[in-house]
Amino acid sequence: MQQDKRYSDMTEFELRQEIAELKEKARKAEQMGMVNEFAVLERKVQMARAYMMDPDSFKPGEIYQIEGDPGQYFKIDYMNGVFAWGYRLKSDGKEEALPISVLTPLK
């Protein structure tokens, strides 16, 4: 799919189509050993997924586990669109932004 629209302008149906196409491209890149291409496509999938989520369900001050990074936790300072700004626990405390699609609430 030639991306004519921003993810923020796409409908949920269009986002689902985009994710399916990106996953297929990522699968092919992985099979061909194109590690960098695979990583870029996976990041695009994460971004598209973030636009299908409700940013209001992520609260500043709360701690979330980072998907795909076991044992890493992220504390949200503030939200800006589909990005959570904050810092990783047990790190140097440097502020960073993560798409909400990579954050999992703690049980």
C-alpha positions in Angstrom: 0.0 0.0 0.0 1.4 3.3 -1.0 1.0 5.4 2.1 -0.9 8.5 0.8 -2.3 9.3 4.3 -0.8 9.8 7.7 -1.7 7.1 10.2 -3.7 9.7 12.1 -5.9 10.3 9.1 -6.6 6.6 8.4 -9.7 4.7 9.5 -9.4 1.6 11.6 -10.0 -0.5 8.5 -7.2 1.3 6.6 -4.8 0.9 9.6 -5.6 -2.9 9.7 -4.8 -3.2 6.0 -1.6 -1.2 6.4 -0.5 -3.4 9.3 -1.2 -6.6 7.4 0.9 -5.3 4.4 3.7 -4.2 6.7 3.8 -7.5 8.5 4.0 -9.3 5.1 6.9 -7.1 4.0 8.6 -7.6 7.3 8.2 -11.4 7.0 9.8 -11.3 3.5 12.6 -9.0 4.8 13.3 -11.4 7.6 13.5 -14.4 5.3 15.9 -12.5 3.0 18.1 -11.6 6.0 17.5 -7.9 5.7 17.7 -7.2 9.4 17.6 -3.4 9.1 14.6 -3.4 6.8 12.8 -5.8 9.1 13.4 -3.5 12.1 12.1 -0.5 10.2 8.9 -2.4 9.2 8.3 -3.7 12.7 8.6 -0.1 14.0 6.0 1.0 11.4 3.7 -1.7 12.6 4.1 -0.5 16.2 3.2 3.1 15.1 0.2 2.0 13.1 -1.0 0.0 16.1 -0.6 3.0 18.3 -3.2 4.9 16.3 -5.7 2.2 16.9 -5.4 2.6 20.7 -7.0 5.1 23.1 -4.3 7.4 24.4 -6.6 8.3 27.3 -6.2 4.8 28.8 -2.5 5.6 29.5 -2.0 7.7 32.6 0.9 9.9 33.6 2.5 8.7 36.8 1.8 5.0 36.1 4.3 2.3 35.2 4.1 0.0 32.2 6.1 -2.9 31.0 7.8 -2.4 27.6 6.6 -5.0 25.1 9.5 -7.0 23.6 11.9 -5.9 26.3 11.4 -8.3 29.3 12.2 -6.7 32.7 12.1 -3.2 31.4 9.5 -0.8 32.8 8.5 2.7 31.7 7.0 5.5 33.9 4.9 8.0 32.0 5.5 11.7 32.8 3.0 13.0 30.1 1.2 12.1 27.0 1.5 13.7 23.6 -0.9 12.1 21.0 0.0 8.4 20.8 3.3 8.9 22.4 4.1 8.4 26.1 6.9 10.6 27.4 8.8 9.5 30.4 11.8 7.3 31.4 12.8 3.7 31.8 13.1 2.5 35.4 16.6 1.3 36.3 18.2 3.5 33.7 19.9 6.9 33.6 16.6 8.7 33.8 16.9 10.1 30.3 13.5 11.2 29.0 12.3 9.4 25.9 9.0 8.9 24.0 7.5 5.5 23.2 4.4 4.7 21.1 1.7 3.5 23.4 1.4 0.3 21.4 4.6 -1.0 23.0 3.4 -0.4 26.6 1.6 -3.0 28.6 -0.2 -2.2 31.9 1.1 -3.9 35.0 -1.4 -6.4 36.5 
